[in-house]
Structures are given as structure tokens and as C-alpha cells.
Amino acid sequence: MKTLKKIAQCALFAGVTTIVGITSAQAALPIQQWTLANGAKIYLVATNALPIVDVQVDFDAGSRRDPAAQAGLASSTATMVEKGVRAGKGGEPALDQNALGEAWADLGASFDVSAGTDRTSYSLRTLSDPALLNKAVALASREIGEPAFPDDVWQRERERINAAIKEANTKPATIVGRAFAHAVYGVHPYGQEVTEETLARIDIAAMRQRNQQLIVPCRAKLSIVGAVTRVEAETLATTLLSRLPAPGSCTPLPAIAPVAALAAPKDERIPFDSAQAHIFVGQPGYPRKDPDHFALTLGNYVLGGGGFVSRLMNEVREKHGLTYSIYSGFAPGLDAGAFRVGFQTRPDQAEEAVKMSREVLARFVAEGPTASELKAAKDNLIGGFPLLLDSNRKLIGNVANIAWHDLPLDYLDTWTARMNAVTAADVKAAFQRKLQPERMVTVVVGGKDAKTAKAQP
């Protein structure tokens, strides 16, 4: 077994870096899509470049589904899934956290659980050799469908998380992020944040109830990349979900109200004795499925996503020396994730830096990029596209993105053409549809004499 484990681990580490033969032609690998009898949707890219299989199983069970009084339930539950499995229906013994870790190590495979804003994701990586693949899939199915949720472990984890929250609350980066989220999203779930109070209300019973309601086969989206056939992929997917409860009917989850647009600007100054003022400027952005995505991606590269070649960096850092680094970015999700400009500066020059960054932003929204700026953005993003597909791990991320957001199956094939088709006028129009510089949130944390102030129109 030791020799087998060493071989397995070496092969998996090789797969992390590069897949032989994956180049810009990788996008030509077809994505097969079908639905299982239990309602789960499968997205498969079959490739024999390496004897590895990567699987990601996604459920609509992110933090946006957390009750407001129990913010943090999704991430806490994801953490606890990996702390052990209960005795299985097939007579398998219970495994605590240590035994579970040893079982994965013996297989030379890995399994992870994470919860983001929109989804909870289960990720499996294993060799495609049937002797290892079948055992890895069976073990993963137990973690997905039979988590133990040991209460004594949760009590320790809750103390650890609580300590991390207290530590984070002493940092200006935490304070500015929280204030920005509250100002942008209000009471929308995207603005919820785990606190000591909400964490205290999370218990094992809540985790079990959450899993029973949200982690069900009919709501699963499985993305599979690797050396498996369609028949093998279907068997794999069926096994992974086989230990989940099968509800009599798959009723739609309750709708979540969309993120509301800002009706007026918000300007907040929060005192904090720190060497640097932390600053966010922004507003709600756009959902990932929005047709303006390509134009906004290119435009943001010009504005503040392109590092030293971006306008914000050139104006605020290079010309005026007001910050070491400044960026802009969209965070699209199932709903309108935030757009933000973020930077740090000396507290005594925070107002000047805010004024300068907002002027650059407003001018870009009004005028759009120049032809040379747009060409540079295309050259960089399109030239780097093959690097987004040069490993199993990167490819599974792209396939899962297509699955989660219901993007076209030929999305990777058409990506370059769609980027090339964007004009400067398209970028300008898209930014004017999405951003309203006169109605944005501005949060500044830092400076002993800072005080809350209302924005002036």
C-alpha cells in the first residue's frame, strides 16, 4: 500500500502543474451535458492527457441561504463535513477526522468542502485507475451524504472561529470590508457577515437541518474532468450522490430578492488609529450571466484590473504618489456582486486620494477606453487565455463555472472571438449601464480625527 500511495501522490502532484498537450486548443475539448434520473446535472470533459479525475459538486447552499441570525452557517457546515463520517448504511465503520485523513492519504487522493456566497462545493481529485477511483468515490460519497457532525469537535471549532473573528475585528481591512458590504447591500444576504453573536447561534442541529434541505441530488451540478468515459462518469456521479436523502419532489428553493440599486451616494468615515487609511469605493455590479460581461471585463482591465498599465494606477500612484497600489474589480455571482475600487494611503492624504480615484472612475465611465488601451487589454487577456486551461485543476474550475451559471457549452470555444468582437463603444456603453459614479459608496477607515460624514450630491 505504501508504494501504491507514493505512486498515486506523485501522479496527482504532476497533474497540479501541467497537463501534457493542453494548449490553446484545449477549448476544443467538448463539454458533454446530461441529467441523471435523480435530477442532478452532469458536465463532462473527457481527456486522457493524465490518468487523473477531478470532480466538483455544487449546490445552491452558499451563505446567501444562511438565516440572518445564523450568518456563517454555510461556512461552518462546510468546515464540519470534513471532521468525520458516521457509520454507513452498508456497515462501514464511523471514521473520525484522523481516520478520514488517513483514508484519503492511503488512496493518494484529496477531498475538500468549501462554501462561498452562492454555493457549497465538494471537490474530489483522484487517479483514474479503477482500484483507486472506485474507493475514492465511495469515500467521497460518505462525506457528502453521511457527515458525522461531532458536537465536541464543533465546540472546539467554534472557539477557534470565534478567536479568529475577534482578531480580525482589530484590523482596519476587516472594518472597511464590513462597512462597505453593509452600505452596498443593506439587508440583502450578500451583505451578511458572521459575527460572534451569529456564530453562537449555530449548532449541530442547524447544520443537519441545512444539509437535509439544501444538499439533495436533484439540486446538484457535477462537473467532471479527466480520464473517464461518459458511462464511467454517470456511474461516478450516481455513486457520489447515492447516500443523500432523495426527497419525494424537488421543489424550487425560495427566491432571494435581487440586490437593489443605490438610490443615493453613501459616504462613511470610520476613525481608526492606523498607519494607513483603508478605502473602498463602489456599488452593486452585475450578475455573471449578464451579456455585458465581456465588455466589462475588458474595460475593467483598462480602468484598474491591469496592474501598472491601468488608469487608476497611472493617475493615483504614478502621477500623484497617493498610494502604493490601487485596483478595481467586479465580483459577479448569481446576483449583482459588488464593483469596487480599493486602495490604502496615508490618513492625511485620504481625501485627496478618494477625490482623485473618483475623478478617474467618472471620466472612464463617461469616455470609455481609447483604441490603444482596448487593444492592450485584448492582447493581455486573450494572450493569457491558454494559461486558464493548462491543468486539470484550472479546467475543472472553468467547467464548473459554465455549469453553475448556465453558460453555453461552447463558452470556452467562443471566448476569444467574443473578446475580440468587443469595441470601445461597447465598453463605454456597458460601463454607463452598470456604474453610476455619482451614487457610489465611499468608505474610509483610518485617521484619528476621521468622522462619519454624509455624501453631498
C-alpha positions in Angstrom: 0.0 0.0 0.0 2.9 2.4 0.8 4.3 2.0 -2.7 0.8 2.5 -4.2 0.3 5.6 -2.2 3.6 7.1 -3.2 2.8 6.4 -6.9 -0.6 7.9 -6.6 0.6 11.1 -4.9 3.4 11.6 -7.4 0.9 11.4 -10.3 -1.5 13.8 -8.6 1.2 16.4 -7.9 2.2 16.2 -11.5 -1.4 16.9 -12.5 -1.5 20.1 -10.4 1.1 21.8 -12.6 0.7 21.0 -16.2 -1.3 18.6 -18.4 0.7 17.4 -21.4 -0.8 18.6 -24.6 -3.2 21.2 -23.2 -2.6 24.4 -25.2 -4.9 27.0 -26.7 -6.6 24.1 -28.5 -7.9 22.8 -25.1 -11.0 24.8 -25.6 -11.9 22.5 -28.4 -12.5 19.7 -25.9 -16.3 19.2 -26.0 -18.4 19.5 -22.8 -21.0 16.7 -22.6 -24.0 17.6 -20.6 -26.9 15.4 -19.4 -29.3 15.0 -16.5 -29.5 11.9 -14.2 -32.8 10.3 -13.2 -32.5 11.9 -9.8 -32.3 15.4 -11.4 -28.6 16.0 -11.0 -26.9 17.8 -13.9 -23.6 16.4 -15.2 -21.0 18.3 -17.2 -18.1 16.2 -18.5 -14.9 16.9 -20.3 -13.2 13.6 -21.1 -9.5 13.9 -21.5 -6.8 11.3 -21.3 -3.9 13.8 -21.0 -3.2 12.5 -17.5 -4.6 9.5 -15.5 -6.5 11.9 -13.2 -10.1 12.6 -12.5 -11.3 15.9 -11.0 -14.9 16.3 -9.8 -16.7 19.3 -8.4 -20.2 19.0 -7.0 -22.0 22.3 -6.4 -25.2 23.1 -4.6 -27.2 26.3 -4.1 -26.2 26.3 -0.5 -23.9 29.3 -0.1 -24.0 32.0 2.6 -26.8 33.8 0.8 -29.0 30.9 2.1 -28.0 31.5 5.7 -30.7 32.8 8.1 -29.6 36.3 9.1 -29.5 35.3 12.8 -27.1 32.4 11.9 -24.8 34.1 9.4 -21.8 31.8 8.9 -23.9 28.6 8.9 -22.8 27.6 5.4 -19.1 28.0 6.0 -19.3 26.4 9.5 -21.2 23.4 8.0 -18.6 23.0 5.2 -15.8 23.0 7.8 -17.6 20.3 9.8 -18.2 18.0 6.9 -14.5 17.1 6.9 -14.4 16.3 10.6 -15.7 12.7 10.2 -18.4 10.4 8.9 -20.9 8.4 10.8 -21.3 4.6 10.4 -22.6 3.9 6.9 -25.7 2.1 5.8 -23.6 -0.6 4.2 -22.0 -1.5 7.5 -18.9 0.7 7.1 -17.5 1.9 10.4 -17.6 5.5 11.5 -14.4 7.5 10.8 -13.3 10.4 12.9 -11.2 13.3 11.5 -7.9 11.5 11.9 -9.1 8.2 10.4 -10.7 10.1 7.5 -7.4 11.9 6.8 -5.5 8.6 6.8 -8.0 7.0 4.5 -7.5 9.8 1.9 -3.8 9.6 2.3 -3.8 5.9 1.7 -5.7 6.5 -1.6 -3.3 9.3 -2.6 -6.5 11.3 -3.3 -7.9 14.6 -1.9 -11.4 15.8 -0.9 -12.3 19.4 0.1 -15.5 21.2 1.0 -16.0 25.0 0.8 -18.8 27.4 1.0 -18.9 30.7 -0.9 -21.6 33.4 -1.2 -23.7 31.4 -3.7 -22.7 27.8 -3.5 -21.3 25.0 -1.4 -18.7 22.9 -3.4 -17.4 19.4 -2.8 -14.1 18.7 -4.7 -12.6 15.4 -5.4 -9.2 14.6 -7.0 -8.1 11.1 -7.6 -6.3 8.8 -10.1 -8.5 7.2 -12.8 -7.2 3.7 -12.1 -10.4 1.8 -11.2 -8.9 0.3 -8.0 -8.3 3.8 -6.6 -11.1 5.7 -8.3 -13.9 3.5 -7.0 -12.6 3.6 -3.5 -12.1 7.4 -3.6 -15.7 8.0 -5.0 -17.1 5.7 -2.3 -15.3 7.6 0.4 -16.4 10.9 -1.0 -20.0 9.8 -1.2 -19.8 9.1 2.6 -18.5 12.6 3.3 -21.2 14.2 1.1 -24.1 12.0 2.4 -23.1 10.8 5.9 -21.2 13.6 7.7 -20.9 12.9 11.4 -21.1 16.5 12.7 -19.5 15.6 16.1 -20.6 18.1 18.6 -17.4 18.1 20.7 -15.4 18.9 17.6 -17.8 21.7 16.7 -17.4 23.3 20.2 -13.6 23.4 19.6 -14.1 24.7 16.0 -16.5 27.4 17.2 -13.9 28.6 19.7 -11.3 28.7 17.0 -13.5 30.6 14.6 -14.6 33.0 17.4 -10.9 33.8 18.2 -10.3 34.4 14.5 -13.3 36.8 14.4 -12.0 38.8 17.4 -8.6 39.0 15.9 -10.0 40.1 12.5 -12.1 42.8 14.2 -8.8 44.6 15.3 -7.8 45.1 11.7 -8.8 48.0 9.5 -9.2 45.7 6.5 -12.0 43.8 8.3 -13.7 47.0 9.3 -13.7 48.6 5.9 -14.9 45.4 4.2 -17.8 45.0 6.6 -18.9 48.7 6.4 -18.6 48.6 2.6 -20.8 45.4 2.4 -23.4 46.9 4.7 -23.6 50.1 2.7 -23.7 48.4 -0.7 -26.1 45.5 0.1 -28.1 46.7 3.0 -30.2 43.8 4.3 -29.6 41.6 1.3 -27.9 38.3 2.1 -24.8 39.3 0.1 -24.1 41.8 2.9 -24.4 39.3 5.8 -21.3 38.5 7.8 -20.5 36.0 10.5 -20.1 37.7 13.9 -19.6 36.4 17.5 -23.3 36.7 18.0 -24.4 34.8 14.9 -21.7 32.1 15.5 -23.1 31.5 19.0 -26.5 30.5 17.4 -25.0 27.9 15.1 -25.2 24.3 16.4 -25.1 20.8 15.0 -28.8 20.6 14.7 -28.8 23.6 12.4 -26.1 22.1 10.2 -28.0 18.8 9.8 -31.2 20.6 9.0 -29.5 22.8 6.5 -27.9 19.8 4.7 -31.3 17.9 4.6 -33.0 20.9 3.0 -30.3 22.0 0.6 -27.8 19.2 -0.2 -30.1 16.9 -2.2 -29.4 15.1 -5.5 -31.9 17.0 -7.7 -30.1 20.3 -7.0 -26.6 19.1 -7.7 -24.4 20.2 -10.5 -21.5 17.9 -11.1 -18.5 18.9 -13.2 -16.1 16.1 -14.2 -12.8 16.5 -16.0 -10.4 13.6 -16.6 -9.8 10.2 -17.9 -13.3 8.7 -17.8 -15.9 7.8 -20.4 -19.5 9.1 -20.2 -20.6 5.7 -18.9 -18.0 5.8 -16.1 -18.8 9.4 -15.4 -22.5 8.6 -14.9 -21.7 5.7 -12.5 -19.3 8.0 -10.6 -21.9 10.8 -10.3 -24.6 8.3 -9.2 -22.4 6.9 -6.6 -21.3 10.3 -5.2 -24.9 11.2 -4.6 -26.2 7.8 -3.5 -26.1 8.5 0.2 -28.0 11.7 0.1 -31.7 11.8 1.0 -34.0 11.6 -2.0 -36.9 14.0 -1.5 -40.3 13.0 -3.0 -40.3 16.1 -5.1 -37.6 18.7 -5.9 -39.5 21.9 -5.2 -37.7 25.1 -6.1 -35.8 26.9 -3.3 -37.3 30.2 -2.1 -36.4 33.1 -4.3 -34.0 35.6 -3.0 -34.8 39.2 -3.7 -32.4 40.8 -6.2 -29.7 43.3 -5.0 -31.2 46.7 -5.0 -29.5 49.6 -6.9 -28.2 52.5 -4.8 -30.6 55.4 -4.7 -28.1 57.9 -3.4 -24.4 58.1 -2.5 -23.2 57.0 0.9 -20.0 58.3 2.4 -18.7 56.9 5.7 -15.5 57.8 7.6 -14.6 55.5 10.4 -11.9 56.5 12.9 -9.0 54.0 13.4 -5.6 54.6 14.7 -3.5 53.1 11.9 -0.6 53.9 9.7 -2.7 53.6 6.5 -6.2 54.5 5.7 -8.1 51.6 4.0 -10.6 52.8 1.3 -13.3 51.2 -0.8 -15.4 53.0 -3.4 -18.1 51.1 -5.2 -21.6 49.8 -5.7 -23.6 46.7 -6.8 -22.2 45.3 -10.0 -23.9 42.7 -12.2 -24.9 39.0 -12.3 -22.4 36.7 -14.1 -24.9 35.8 -16.8 -25.2 39.5 -17.9 -24.4 39.9 -21.6 -22.1 42.9 -20.8 -19.7 40.6 -19.1 -17.0 40.6 -21.8 -17.1 44.4 -22.3 -17.0 44.9 -18.5 -14.0 42.5 -18.2 -12.0 44.3 -20.8 -13.0 47.7 -19.5 -12.0 46.9 -16.0 -8.6 45.8 -17.2 -8.1 49.3 -18.5 -9.6 51.0 -15.5 -7.9 49.2 -12.6 -7.6 45.5 -13.3 -4.4 45.6 -15.3 -1.9 46.4 -12.6 0.7 49.0 -13.6 -0.9 49.6 -17.0 -4.3 50.6 -15.6 -5.6 54.2 -15.5 -6.1 54.2 -11.7 -2.5 53.0 -11.1 -1.1 55.5 -13.5 -3.1 58.5 -12.2 -3.3 57.9 -8.4 0.1 56.2 -7.9 2.5 57.1 -10.7 1.4 60.8 -11.3 0.4 61.8 -7.8 2.1 59.3 -5.5 -1.0 58.9 -3.3 -0.9 55.1 -2.9 1.4 52.2 -3.5 -1.3 50.1 -5.2 -4.8 50.6 -6.4 -7.2 48.3 -8.2 -10.8 48.0 -9.4 -12.8 44.9 -9.9 -16.3 43.3 -10.4 -17.4 40.2 -8.4 -20.3 38.9 -10.4 -22.3 36.0 -9.0 -25.8 34.7 -9.2 -26.8 38.2 -8.3 -25.0 41.5 -8.6 -21.8 41.1 -6.8 -20.0 44.3 -5.9 -17.9 46.6 -8.1 -15.2 48.2 -6.0 -12.1 50.4 -6.2 -9.7 49.6 -3.4 -6.5 51.1 -2.1 -4.6 52.3 1.0 -3.0 55.6 1.6 -1.7 57.8 4.4 -4.6 59.1 6.5 -3.6 62.7 5.9 -4.0 62.3 2.2 -7.0 60.1 2.1 -9.4 62.8 1.0 -7.2 63.8 -1.9 -6.8 60.1 -3.0 -10.5 59.5 -2.8 -11.2 62.6 -4.9 -8.6 61.6 -7.5 -9.8 58.0 -7.8 -13.4 59.0 -8.2 -12.5 61.5 -10.9 -10.6 58.8 -12.8 -13.5 56.4 -12.4 -16.1 59.0 -13.5 -14.0 60.0 -16.5 -13.7 56.4 -17.6 -17.4 55.8 -17.3 -18.1 58.9 -19.4 -15.5 58.4 -22.1 -14.6 54.7 -22.2 -11.2 53.3 -23.2 -9.0 54.6 -26.1 -8.4 52.3 -29.0 -4.8 51.6 -27.8 -6.0 50.8 -24.3 -8.6 48.4 -25.6 -6.0 46.7 -27.8 -3.6 46.3 -25.0 -6.3 44.8 -22.8 -7.3 42.3 -25.5 -3.7 41.4 -26.2 -3.1 40.6 -22.5 -6.4 38.8 -21.7 -6.6 36.8 -24.9 -2.9 36.0 -24.9 -3.2 34.7 -21.4 -6.3 32.6 -22.1 -4.5 29.3 -22.6 -3.0 29.7 -19.2 -6.5 29.4 -17.8 -6.8 25.9 -19.2 -3.4 24.3 -18.8 -4.2 21.9 -15.9 -7.0 19.7 -14.8 -7.5 21.9 -11.8 -8.0 25.1 -13.9 -10.1 23.3 -16.4 -12.5 21.9 -13.8 -12.9 25.4 -12.4 -13.9 26.7 -15.9 -16.3 23.8 -16.5 -17.9 24.3 -13.0 -18.3 28.0 -13.8 -20.1 27.1 -17.0 -22.3 24.7 -15.2 -23.1 26.9 -12.2 -24.0 30.0 -14.3 -25.8 28.1 -17.1 -23.4 29.4 -19.7 -23.4 28.0 -23.2 -21.5 24.7 -23.6 -19.3 26.2 -26.3 -18.4 29.1 -23.9 -14.6 28.2 -24.0 -14.7 27.8 -27.8 -16.2 31.2 -28.4 -14.4 33.1 -25.6 -11.6 34.5 -27.8 -14.0 35.5 -30.6 -16.3 37.2 -28.2 -13.5 39.2 -26.6 -12.1 40.2 -29.9 -15.6 41.4 -31.0 -15.9 44.0 -28.2 -15.4 47.6 -29.3 -14.5 50.7 -27.3 -18.1 51.9 -27.8 -19.3 48.6 -26.3 -17.2 49.1 -23.2 -18.3 52.7 -22.8 -22.0 51.7 -23.1 -21.6 48.7 -20.8 -20.0 50.8 -18.1 -22.6 53.5 -18.4 -25.3 50.9 -18.0 -23.8 49.3 -14.9 -22.0 52.1 -13.0 -23.3 55.4 -11.5 -20.2 57.2 -10.1 -22.5 59.9 -8.6 -24.3 57.3 -6.5 -21.5 55.2 -5.1 -20.5 54.1 -1.6 -17.2 55.5 -0.2 -15.8 54.1 3.0 -12.6 55.3 4.6 -11.2 53.6 7.7 -8.2 55.3 9.3 -7.1 58.5 10.9 -7.6 59.5 14.5 -9.7 62.5 13.6 -11.9 60.8 10.9 -15.6 61.1 11.4 -18.7 59.9 9.7 -20.0 62.3 7.1 -22.8 62.3 4.6 -22.1 62.5 1.0 -23.0 65.5 -0.9 -24.7 65.1 -4.3 
